[in-house]
């Protein structure tokens, strides 16, 4: 029983800190105060420290002997390589999506865009990030590839985090939503070439926004 409670507290801390990072409550380069987190979560420092070690293993935080834990920052090379990998994955996904997507899945994409329009008007960044992520998850599921999910399982959180950072730039969400509408049109037209070209542009814009964000790069 004690072990289960300990695991539950560690997982609670892990999930909470990860969400704070991904939804930009804790920003790249920001110091993480273990005592404050433990107090806010109403737990001891032990599960918080264990959660941070898990996140360090996932490369979301780093630990320095003199300053303790802080949210990871990236080199320009890191960003370029992550986006090159993301582009390769999307190239693989696009062909499968156009071939295998159902009318129900297209309807779900359209519903997501419609929901996104309302969310952007409200300006809630968490909801904007969730909606944007849902769109890409719908595309991945439409590919119907177990190998795809096996391959990207360790990258999903990074992609989610980068998406959130890119969307934090003013007007980025509206631009991204417009491109999502175009993606749906290419899918309905079964235009693989146009879809791939647009996705490259979509990712290039996101990468450019990240490179320009203050405090993100080492």
Secondary structure, DSSP 8 states (H G I E B T S, - for coil): -HHHHHHHHHHHHHHHHHHHHHTTSS-TT-B--HHHHHHHHTS-HHHHHHHHHHHHHTTSEEEETTTEEEE--B-HHHHHHHHHHHHHHHHHHHHHHHHH--HHHHHHHHHHHHHHHHHHHHT-HHHHHHHHHHHHHHHHHHH--HHHHHHHTTTHHHHHHHHHHHHTSTTHHHHHHHHHHHHHHHHHHT-HHHHHHHHHHHHHHHHHHHHTSTTTB-
